[in-house]
Amino acid sequence: MKVMNNSDIKNKLSSLAFDVTQKGGTEPAFSGIYNDLFDKGIYLCTCCNTELFSSEHKFKSKSGWPSFFRPANENCLKYKEDISHNMIRVEVLCNSCDSHLGHVFDDGPKPTLKRYCINSVALKFEGK
């Protein structure tokens, strides 16, 4: 993962958001401000403001993190194999700035059967 060495990004983010987005950390389950938010709007990368997800694709997964069944578009994310914690997972990163967002799993709803499990601190919500 690319760690942003820009002091502006460190000053812009909370220590938890910096740990999650720049060091691949995870916020505690059920603690994020967007876990239970279902207002209409878009979710942006907290680091670079790239549009990542739409509220139209958000669903209640009961996982403890905001979950989406598809990204805003096919070019906004990048994927990387994550073999940490004795698991094989697919890490989700912002394609614009390489910030760690969360992981994607194959246990989501139709039509994609995907669950993009994303840390709230990696997101910024803009209501419509």
Buried (B, 14 or more C-beta within 10 A) or exposed (E): BEBBEEEEBEEEBEEBBBBBBBEBBBBEEEEBEBBEBEEEBBBBBBBBEBBBBBBEBBEEBEBBBBBBBBBBEEEBBEEBEBEEEEEEBBBBBBBBBBBBBBBBBEEBBEEBEBBBBBBBBBBBBEEE
